[in-house]
């Protein structure tokens, strides 16, 4: 219970900071429960006069690195927070003041139990700093040859802070799902779990290095896309070393223009590369903002920072490919059927009704010029439709969809007239021919036979397990489930204590809010 009280106090502080900045001022309280309406009323009392939704990103930045990461995760979930809030959250920049080089050196020497001079020929000052880590340019000397590398070093003390704040967020998500069916449909706990898994990978650089290595293997045959090589000899839990990428960041539009690159071609390369990674490989970079993308001196597109990656199974890849192809060919019936076949829409709805709703999304696309089609608008309509049909949110698909919006934005900054659909069509069509055509059917049949063979091998063990379960159920039916008197008494006491605890917590929070208002 003390842990719960700690969660409540820290979340109360976070709520007060957000309320003070006026970020709740535009929330409609009409359909909210009484307690939430009371909270909005109190938030209005403490809000600054010049506050509002535009203060959301600065307010979250004040709460610290954990909340910045949460904000960036929610920016990928417009279905949860709404399009306007997601747009404001996109302004969050995960940038912090760098910590001193000497501290970074100490972290590296402790990780490898060797002096820095034995690991690197040169080790420079930080060139970029974020909430979890910072990056230094260094060199490694082998056989008298020096090569440049990027060394990522974990920020000291950051793990404890994230662990505490993530505990608060899980607590809030559990309460939200208990109180709101909509929060349960939108999978609030899943949002925090996605953040927790992402942070876990980001704070163990061996995992991020593994992601970079897998990504590099998948794209090895792609002439127009580059992933930096991992230097495993200089990687540890707190340290990751990658090949240094020389090039122009896609965020530097002026430098790209001066380089003489064809911006339309680069935009098409970006879109098609992303779709190949998602549809062909099922493993994609989920943070493809312009600062993480470079045009190399050799004219290839390169990606860095592999802390946030997305993964799609065969089922999700087939779903994605058929959805995209259905929109391209205006086959809305097939788009609807794919949703039902994947089990994403409850079976009590009719395919025809869902196809009609999908048509409302697709037809506006085909009535506009290519440069007027916005993937963000398409996604907004899709989120509204999934809510109407009680479609439970699929975290991996929403992450993919949001990344597509980011990629679209970067591509349009290079070529405002780019045709998203004609650019995507060759990649999607090729995958469908290989996986849903005759070759795909043969591969599916082979996988089915392998699964049957595996099941046949497990049949004796499964039958024995079923017999044991049946025997236990029979025993339970005969004797019943009996709780000892002291167990019943302990359960009653625990329930009463829990009810008293939450009454005290609610009273304490109200008194705290009144105190803050009067200050």
C-alpha positions in Angstrom: 0.0 0.0 0.0 2.9 2.3 0.6 4.0 1.7 -2.9 0.5 2.6 -4.2 0.6 5.8 -2.1 4.0 6.6 -3.8 2.5 6.1 -7.2 -0.5 8.3 -6.3 1.7 11.2 -5.0 4.1 11.2 -8.0 1.2 10.9 -10.5 -0.5 13.7 -8.6 2.5 15.9 -9.0 2.6 15.1 -12.7 -1.1 15.9 -13.1 -0.6 19.2 -11.3 2.2 20.3 -13.6 0.1 19.4 -16.7 -2.9 21.1 -15.2 -0.9 24.2 -14.4 0.2 24.5 -18.0 -3.5 24.3 -19.1 -3.2 21.2 -21.2 -6.6 19.9 -20.0 -8.5 23.1 -21.0 -9.7 21.6 -24.3 -10.9 18.3 -22.9 -14.7 17.6 -23.2 -16.0 16.4 -19.9 -19.5 15.6 -21.1 -19.0 11.9 -21.3 -16.6 11.5 -18.4 -17.5 10.0 -15.0 -18.0 12.3 -12.1 -14.6 11.9 -10.6 -12.9 12.8 -13.9 -15.2 15.9 -14.2 -14.2 17.0 -10.8 -10.6 16.6 -11.7 -11.0 18.7 -14.8 -12.8 21.4 -12.8 -9.9 21.5 -10.3 -7.4 21.5 -13.2 -9.2 24.6 -14.6 -8.7 26.4 -11.3 -4.9 26.1 -11.3 -4.4 26.5 -15.1 -2.3 29.5 -16.2 -4.1 32.1 -18.3 -1.6 31.8 -21.1 -1.7 28.0 -21.0 -3.2 25.5 -23.4 -2.6 22.5 -25.6 0.5 24.2 -27.1 2.1 23.9 -23.7 1.9 20.1 -23.7 5.4 19.4 -24.9 7.1 21.8 -22.5 5.0 20.5 -19.6 6.0 16.9 -20.4 9.7 17.9 -20.8 9.5 19.3 -17.2 8.5 15.9 -15.9 11.7 14.3 -17.0 13.1 11.7 -19.4 10.6 9.0 -18.7 7.7 11.2 -19.5 9.4 12.4 -22.6 9.7 8.8 -23.8 6.0 8.2 -22.9 5.1 11.3 -24.9 7.0 10.1 -27.9 5.3 6.7 -27.6 1.9 8.3 -27.4 2.7 10.4 -30.4 2.6 7.1 -32.3 -0.9 6.5 -30.9 -3.3 9.1 -32.3 -6.1 6.5 -31.8 -5.5 6.8 -28.0 -4.8 10.5 -27.5 -6.4 12.0 -30.6 -4.7 13.5 -33.7 -4.3 17.0 -32.2 -2.5 15.7 -29.1 -0.4 13.4 -31.1 0.7 16.3 -33.3 1.7 18.4 -30.2 3.6 15.4 -28.8 5.6 15.1 -32.0 7.3 18.4 -30.9 9.0 16.6 -28.0 12.7 16.5 -28.6 14.7 13.9 -26.6 17.6 16.2 -26.1 19.5 16.8 -22.8 22.7 18.5 -21.8 25.6 16.1 -22.2 27.4 14.7 -19.2 31.2 15.3 -18.9 33.5 13.2 -21.1 35.3 12.0 -17.9 32.2 10.3 -16.7 31.7 8.6 -20.0 35.3 7.4 -19.9 34.6 6.0 -16.4 31.5 4.1 -17.6 33.4 2.6 -20.5 36.4 1.6 -18.4 34.2 0.0 -15.8 32.2 -1.9 -18.5 35.3 -3.4 -20.2 37.7 -3.4 -17.1 40.3 -1.8 -19.3 41.7 1.7 -19.7 40.2 3.8 -22.5 43.6 4.0 -24.2 43.5 0.3 -24.8 40.1 0.5 -26.4 40.2 3.5 -28.6 42.9 5.5 -30.3 41.0 8.7 -29.8 37.9 9.4 -27.8 36.3 12.8 -28.3 33.8 15.0 -26.6 30.0 14.1 -27.0 28.5 15.0 -30.3 24.8 14.3 -29.3 23.0 13.8 -26.0 19.6 12.4 -25.1 17.8 11.2 -22.0 19.2 7.6 -22.1 22.6 8.1 -23.6 25.0 10.2 -25.5 27.3 9.6 -28.5 31.0 10.3 -28.9 33.1 10.1 -32.0 36.2 7.9 -31.5 38.7 5.9 -33.5 39.8 2.3 -33.4 43.3 1.4 -34.6 43.8 -2.0 -36.1 47.0 -3.1 -37.9 48.1 0.5 -38.0 44.9 1.7 -39.7 42.6 4.1 -37.9 38.8 3.9 -38.5 36.2 6.3 -37.1 33.4 4.9 -34.9 30.4 6.2 -33.0 30.4 5.2 -29.3 27.1 5.4 -27.4 27.4 5.6 -23.6 24.6 5.0 -21.1 23.7 8.0 -18.9 24.6 7.1 -15.2 21.7 6.7 -12.8 19.0 6.7 -15.6 17.8 3.1 -15.0 16.6 3.7 -11.5 14.6 6.8 -12.6 13.0 4.9 -15.5 12.1 2.0 -13.2 10.3 4.2 -10.8 8.4 6.2 -13.4 7.4 3.2 -15.4 5.9 1.7 -12.2 3.8 4.8 -11.8 2.6 4.6 -15.4 1.6 0.9 -15.1 -0.3 1.8 -12.0 -2.2 4.6 -13.8 -2.9 2.4 -16.9 -4.3 -0.4 -14.7 -6.6 2.1 -12.9 -7.7 3.6 -16.3 -8.6 0.1 -17.7 -10.6 -0.7 -14.7 -12.6 2.5 -14.8 -13.0 2.9 -18.6 -14.0 0.3 -21.2 -12.6 2.7 -23.8 -9.2 2.6 -22.1 -9.3 -1.2 -22.1 -10.2 -1.2 -25.8 -7.3 1.1 -26.6 -5.0 -1.2 -24.5 -3.7 1.4 -22.1 -1.5 -1.2 -20.4 -0.2 -2.2 -23.7 0.9 1.3 -24.4 3.0 1.4 -21.3 4.3 -2.1 -21.9 5.4 -1.0 -25.4 7.3 1.9 -23.7 8.8 -0.4 -21.1 10.1 -2.9 -23.7 11.4 -0.1 -25.8 13.3 1.4 -22.8 14.6 -2.0 -21.8 16.2 -2.3 -25.2 17.4 1.2 -25.2 19.1 0.8 -21.8 20.8 -2.5 -22.7 23.0 -1.6 -25.7 23.7 -5.3 -26.4 20.0 -5.6 -27.4 20.2 -2.5 -29.5 23.4 -3.7 -31.1 21.6 -7.0 -31.9 18.7 -5.1 -33.5 21.2 -3.1 -35.6 23.0 -6.3 -36.6 19.7 -8.1 -37.7 18.6 -5.0 -39.6 22.0 -4.9 -41.4 21.7 -8.5 -42.4 18.2 -8.0 -43.7 19.2 -5.0 -45.9 22.6 -6.3 -47.0 21.4 -6.7 -50.6 19.8 -3.3 -50.8 22.0 -1.1 -52.9 20.2 2.1 -51.9 20.1 1.6 -48.1 22.8 1.3 -45.5 22.9 0.2 -41.8 26.2 0.8 -39.9 28.1 -2.2 -38.9 28.3 -3.2 -35.2 31.7 -3.5 -33.6 31.0 -6.3 -31.2 34.4 -6.2 -29.6 33.6 -2.7 -28.3 30.0 -3.4 -27.1 28.7 -4.0 -23.6 25.6 -3.4 -21.6 26.4 0.3 -21.2 28.4 0.9 -24.4 27.7 0.3 -28.1 30.1 1.0 -30.9 29.0 1.3 -34.5 30.6 2.3 -37.8 30.7 6.1 -38.2 28.4 7.4 -40.9 29.6 10.3 -42.9 26.8 12.1 -44.6 24.1 14.8 -44.6 21.2 14.5 -42.2 17.8 14.6 -44.0 16.8 17.3 -41.5 19.4 19.6 -43.2 17.3 20.4 -46.3 19.7 23.2 -47.5 22.7 20.9 -47.4 20.8 18.3 -49.4 20.0 20.9 -52.0 23.6 21.9 -52.3 24.7 18.3 -52.6 22.9 18.0 -56.0 20.9 15.0 -55.0 17.6 14.3 -56.8 15.1 14.9 -53.9 12.2 13.1 -55.7 14.3 10.0 -56.1 15.5 10.2 -52.5 11.9 10.4 -51.3 10.9 7.3 -53.3 13.9 5.4 -51.9 12.8 6.3 -48.4 9.2 5.1 -48.8 10.1 1.9 -50.7 13.0 1.1 -48.3 10.6 1.4 -45.3 8.0 -0.8 -47.0 10.5 -3.4 -47.9 11.7 -3.6 -44.3 8.1 -3.9 -43.0 6.5 -6.2 -45.6 9.5 -8.2 -46.8 11.5 -8.6 -43.5 8.9 -7.9 -40.8 11.5 -5.8 -39.0 11.6 -2.1 -39.4 13.0 1.1 -38.0 10.2 2.7 -36.0 11.8 6.1 -35.4 12.6 7.3 -38.9 12.6 11.0 -38.2 15.0 13.2 -40.3 17.6 13.3 -37.6 18.0 9.5 -37.7 18.4 9.4 -41.5 21.5 10.4 -43.6 22.4 10.6 -47.2 25.9 9.1 -47.4 28.7 10.4 -49.5 28.1 7.4 -51.8 24.5 8.5 -52.3 22.9 5.8 -50.2 20.2 6.3 -47.5 21.5 5.4 -44.0 19.7 5.0 -40.7 21.1 5.3 -37.2 19.6 4.8 -33.6 18.0 1.4 -33.4 16.5 1.7 -29.9 12.9 1.7 -31.3 12.3 -1.1 -33.8 9.0 -2.6 -34.9 8.4 -6.3 -35.7 5.6 -7.9 -37.7 4.7 -11.6 -38.0 3.7 -13.3 -41.2 0.0 -12.7 -40.3 0.5 -9.0 -39.8 2.6 -8.6 -42.9 0.0 -10.4 -45.0 -2.6 -8.1 -43.4 -0.6 -5.0 -44.2 0.1 -6.0 -47.8 -3.5 -6.8 -48.6 -4.8 -3.7 -46.9 -2.4 -1.5 -48.9 -3.1 -3.3 -52.2 -6.8 -3.2 -51.5 -6.7 0.6 -51.2 -4.6 0.9 -54.3 -7.0 -1.2 -56.4 -10.1 0.1 -54.6 -11.1 -3.5 -53.5 -12.8 -2.4 -50.3 -14.6 -5.7 -49.9 -11.2 -7.5 -49.7 -9.9 -5.0 -47.3 -12.8 -5.7 -45.0 -12.5 -9.5 -45.4 -8.8 -9.2 -44.4 -9.8 -7.5 -41.1 -12.2 -10.3 -40.3 -9.9 -13.1 -41.4 -7.2 -11.7 -39.1 -9.7 -11.7 -36.2 -9.3 -7.9 -35.7 -13.0 -7.1 -35.9 -15.5 -8.9 -33.7 -17.4 -11.6 -35.6 -20.9 -10.2 -34.8 -20.3 -7.4 -37.3 -21.1 -7.8 -41.0 -18.3 -7.7 -43.6 -20.6 -5.6 -45.8 -21.0 -2.9 -43.2 -17.3 -2.8 -42.5 -16.5 -2.6 -46.3 -18.9 0.3 -46.5 -17.0 2.1 -43.8 -13.6 1.3 -45.5 -15.0 2.8 -48.7 -15.6 6.1 -46.8 -11.8 6.1 -46.2 -10.7 5.0 -49.7 -12.8 6.9 -52.1 -11.6 10.4 -51.0 -8.1 9.2 -51.8 -8.9 8.4 -55.4 -10.8 11.6 -55.9 -7.8 13.7 -55.2 -4.5 14.4 -57.0 -1.5 12.3 -55.8 0.1 15.3 -54.0 -3.1 16.0 -52.1 -3.4 12.5 -50.5 -2.3 12.5 -46.9 -1.6 9.3 -45.1 -2.2 11.1 -41.8 -5.8 11.8 -43.0 -6.3 8.2 -44.0 -5.1 7.0 -40.6 -7.4 9.4 -38.8 -10.4 8.0 -40.6 -9.3 4.4 -40.0 -9.0 5.1 -36.2 -12.5 6.4 -36.2 -13.8 3.4 -38.0 -12.0 0.9 -35.8 -13.6 2.6 -32.8 -17.1 2.2 -34.4 -16.5 -1.5 -34.9 -14.9 -2.2 -31.5 -11.6 -3.3 -33.1 -9.1 -3.8 -30.4 -5.9 -1.8 -31.0 -3.0 -3.8 -32.3 0.1 -2.1 -30.9 2.5 -3.3 -33.7 0.2 -2.2 -36.4 -0.4 1.3 -34.9 3.4 1.7 -34.5 3.8 0.7 -38.2 1.0 3.1 -39.3 2.4 6.0 -37.3 5.9 5.4 -38.7 4.4 5.4 -42.2 3.0 8.9 -41.4 6.5 10.1 -40.3 8.1 8.6 -43.4 5.5 10.3 -45.5 6.3 13.6 -43.9 10.0 13.2 -44.5 9.4 12.2 -48.2 7.1 15.2 -48.8 9.7 17.5 -47.3 12.0 16.2 -50.1 9.3 16.1 -52.8 5.9 17.8 -52.0 4.3 16.2 -55.1 5.3 12.6 -54.3 2.6 10.0 -55.1 2.6 7.7 -52.0 0.4 5.0 -53.6 2.2 4.6 -56.9 5.5 4.6 -55.0 4.3 1.9 -52.7 2.6 -0.3 -55.3 5.7 -2.1 -56.8 7.0 -3.2 -53.3 3.5 -4.4 -52.2 2.7 -6.1 -55.5 6.1 -8.0 -55.5 5.6 -9.2 -52.0 2.1 -10.4 -52.8 3.2 -12.2 -55.9 5.9 -14.0 -53.9 3.9 -14.8 -50.9 0.2 -15.0 -52.0 0.7 -16.4 -55.5 1.6 -20.0 -56.5 5.0 -19.9 -54.8 3.4 -18.6 -51.6 0.8 -21.3 -51.7 3.5 -24.0 -52.0 5.4 -22.5 -49.1 2.2 -22.3 -46.9 1.5 -26.0 -47.7 5.0 -26.9 -46.7 4.7 -25.1 -43.4 1.3 -26.8 -42.8 2.8 -30.2 -43.3 5.7 -29.4 -41.0 3.2 -28.2 -38.3 1.2 -31.4 -38.7 4.3 -33.5 -38.3 5.3 -31.6 -35.2 1.8 -32.0 -33.7 1.9 -35.8 -34.4 5.1 -36.1 -32.5 3.6 -34.3 -29.5 0.4 -36.3 -29.5 1.4 -38.9 -26.8 2.5 -36.2 -24.4 -0.6 -34.2 -25.0 -2.9 -37.2 -24.3 -1.0 -38.0 -21.1 -1.3 -34.3 -19.9 -5.1 -34.3 -20.7 -5.5 -37.5 -18.6 -3.8 -35.9 -15.6 -5.9 -32.8 -15.9 -9.1 -34.9 -16.1 -8.1 -36.8 -13.0 -7.5 -33.6 -11.0 -10.8 -32.1 -12.1 -12.6 -35.3 -11.0 -11.0 -35.1 -7.6 -11.9 -31.4 -7.3 -15.5 -32.1 -8.2 -15.8 -34.8 -5.6 -14.2 -32.9 -2.7 -15.0 -29.3 -3.7 -12.7 -26.3 -3.1 -12.5 -25.6 0.6 -10.8 -22.6 2.2 -9.6 -22.7 5.8 -11.4 -20.4 8.2 -8.2 -18.3 8.9 -7.8 -17.9 5.1 -11.4 -16.5 4.7 -10.8 -14.2 7.7 -7.5 -12.9 6.2 -9.1 -12.3 2.8 -11.9 -10.2 4.5 -9.4 -8.2 6.5 -7.3 -7.5 3.5 -10.4 -6.3 1.5 -11.5 -4.0 4.3 -8.0 -2.6 4.7 -7.7 -1.9 1.0 -11.0 0.0 1.0 -9.9 2.1 4.0 -6.6 2.8 2.3 -8.2 4.1 -0.9 -10.6 6.3 1.1 -7.6 7.9 2.8 -5.8 8.3 -0.5 -8.7 10.1 -2.1 -9.1 12.4 0.9 -5.4 13.1 0.9 -5.3 14.0 -2.8 -8.3 16.4 -2.5 -6.6 18.1 0.5 -3.3 18.3 -1.5 -5.1 19.9 -4.5 -6.9 22.4 -2.3 -3.5 23.3 -0.7 -1.9 23.8 -4.1 -4.8 25.9 -5.3 -4.6 28.2 -2.3 -0.8 28.7 -2.7 
